[in-house]
Amino acid sequence: MRVASVVRSLRLPLLAAGLALGLLAGCSAQSRMDFYSKDIACEELGQHWTMPDSAGTLRGPKDLQGQVTYLFFGFTSCPDVCPTTMVELSQVKHLMGKDADQLQVVFVSVDPARDTPEAAHTYVHAFDPKAMALVGDEAQLSAMASDFKAFYEKEPGQLPDTYTMSHIAGGYVFDRQGRLRLFAPYGMPVEQLFSDVQRLLLEPEHPAAGSEALAACKLPHSASVAAR
């Protein structure tokens, strides 16, 4: 199985235990934290969407509260970006140790014609048993992608009557209040993504958490998060 071979081919980085301890000590002394990922707290994205999960339960922004969430768009037959992203998120969770369950991974299929809910569920759980797969119809996908300003497009395959999907690479990171805060570009070092997740977890778990970042917002930004 290709998924299993990808998992075996990418080894977890061996990091000293002092990395996590040093990060926590450094962050706790900061009143305002900087992130490696792109700060998109002012973009007003990802606030008005609904999509069924693999069990048919309709999900929305409120379901992302309580944990840090990494949400990304992809498809189960993706040859490289999607499985690599899932492996890297598994590595982040490995570094988080006992706090691994504080990171929720959400996979949104951009290929509902081929990705059945069962197939998407099996795919994400091969990497992370607690990951959530969202699979809707074309209209639901279009609306959700528009809310995130996320690009996806069907492209002809090399053989007749085949196709592949081109889509935005990278992930949208929500804080524990369910607010979209960061865009993590595809390929960023695992250690940096781990740092950003930890920084969000260090914010006090109450409605005022992260308010200093949101207070700086002025006007909505309508540009896409990432170019094609």
Salt bridges, closest charged atoms under 4 A:
ASP34 OD1 - ARG32 NH1 3.33
GLU43 OE1 - HIS221 ND1 3.44
ASP53 OD2 - ARG59 NE 2.90
ASP63 OD1 - ARG59 NH1 3.55
ASP99 OD1 - LYS98 NZ 3.60
ASP111 OD2 - ARG114 NE 2.54
ASP128 OD2 - LYS93 NZ 2.88
GLU153 OE1 - ARG228 NH2 3.67
ASP175 OD2 - ARG179 NE 3.05
ASP175 OD2 - ARG181 NH1 2.89
GLU203 OE2 - ARG181 NH2 2.81
GLU205 OE1 - ARG176 NH1 3.33
